[in-house]
Amino acid sequence: MNLTLRIWRQAGPDTAGSMTTYQVSGISPDMSFLEMLDTLNEELILRGDTPVAFDHDCREGICGACGMVINGRAHGPERTTTCQLHMRHFADGDTIDVEPWRAAAFPVVKDLVVDRSAFDRIIGSGGYITAPTGSAPEAHATPVPKEAADTAFEHAECIGCGACVAACPNGSAMLFTSAKVVHLNVLPQGAPERSGRVRSMVEAMDSEGFGGCTNTGECATACPKGIPLPSIAAMNREYLRSLR
């Protein structure tokens, strides 16, 4: 496959960026999108040019590090992470636009790399369960209803990639935050801190400069792990409950 790539290049957070055009050839349809970028970077390094900076780690769709907008869609044309997107979903001769996540709360660090530490601060504000130290409790000491366990597992799948924010026209982090809140609040182990957790995490989210939710649903459509849109309504109910 021969492709034309138009990639956002930006030397640093305080410098202006622009789209730069590159040609790549000999791309296998079985390559992942990141492997295709690796091929481009090898060519750039051989030419003495600066390689394109992009986030990646596990390359197995687990860590959530690899995030970029491909042809205007978070993670590209398939509902998966960028590392699991394969070049067979593109055609020979295609022109592909590659940009970083676009959100005020995700400032560009360099090229396709953005600072997503806002998510870490939201988690740090309440995305945990306080428990006494010591040996692990008996596994059956606290029964967990099947429905609650299923809901918790479903929301625990969130990998914090940020696609929901990138896809949202408002740059909202409601789907991410709701996944973390619902994951813990439906479990009996999370009940003691239930009210304080949702208030703290919503306040932390708002303080980071994310936009408001207007229920367009683009976040759930882009989510590679399928976090459901009703999670946002569930978090809103939790928040209102905490104010009583």
Secondary structure, DSSP 8 states (H G I E B T S, - for coil): --EEEEEEE-SSTTS--EEEEEEE----TTSBHHHHHHHHHHHHHHTT--------SSSSSSS-----EETTEET-SSSS-GGG-BGGGS-TT-EEEEE----TTS-EEETTEE--HHHHHHHHHH-S-----SS---TTSS---HHHHHHHHHHHT-----HHHHHSTT-B-HHHHHHHHHHHHTSGGGGGGHHHHHHHHHHHHHHTT-B------HHHHH-TT---THHHHHHHHHHHHHT-
